Amino acid sequence: MNNNKVLVVFTILFSLILFACGGNDEKKEEKETKEVNEMRYICPMKCEKEKTYSKDIPCPVCGMKMEKV
């Protein structure tokens, strides 16, 4: 009888952990899709390191044409 209680408690805890960890996949996919749909541009000379822009404008530092990321 005591083993059954331990088994039930273990099953409940395992289920809670499993469902708690699996909930972020949908949000992660939604974020990745949004990032793919939003085109980003970066200076090929990396004047501002890894800074990206949402518009295809000349680099404010060196004036070069931006590249798609």
C-alpha positions in Angstrom: 0.0 0.0 0.0 2.8 2.4 0.9 4.6 1.6 -2.5 1.4 2.6 -4.3 1.4 6.0 -2.7 5.0 6.6 -3.6 4.3 5.5 -7.2 1.3 7.9 -7.5 3.3 10.8 -6.1 6.2 10.1 -8.4 3.9 9.9 -11.4 2.2 13.2 -10.6 5.6 14.9 -10.1 7.0 13.5 -13.3 3.9 14.6 -15.2 4.1 18.1 -13.8 7.8 18.4 -14.7 7.2 17.1 -18.2 4.3 19.5 -19.0 6.1 22.5 -17.4 9.1 22.0 -19.7 7.2 21.5 -22.9 5.2 24.7 -23.0 7.9 27.0 -24.5 8.1 25.3 -28.0 5.2 27.2 -29.4 6.4 30.6 -28.3 9.9 29.8 -29.6 8.6 28.8 -33.0 6.4 32.0 -33.1 9.4 34.2 -32.3 11.6 32.5 -34.9 8.9 32.9 -37.6 8.6 36.6 -36.8 12.3 37.0 -37.0 12.5 35.3 -40.4 9.7 37.5 -41.7 11.4 40.6 -40.5 14.3 41.3 -42.9 17.4 42.6 -41.2 20.4 44.4 -42.7 24.0 44.8 -41.5 27.1 46.7 -42.7 29.6 44.4 -44.5 32.5 46.2 -42.7 30.9 45.5 -39.3 31.4 49.2 -38.4 29.0 48.8 -35.5 29.9 45.2 -34.8 26.7 43.1 -35.0 24.2 45.9 -35.1 21.4 45.3 -37.6 18.8 47.6 -39.1 15.3 46.9 -40.3 15.7 49.2 -43.3 18.2 49.0 -46.2 19.9 52.3 -45.7 23.6 53.2 -46.1 25.8 52.5 -43.1 25.7 55.6 -40.9 29.5 55.2 -40.1 31.1 54.3 -43.5 28.3 54.9 -46.0 28.5 51.4 -47.5 25.4 49.6 -48.8 23.9 47.2 -46.2 23.7 43.4 -46.7 20.8 41.2 -45.8 21.4 39.1 -42.7 
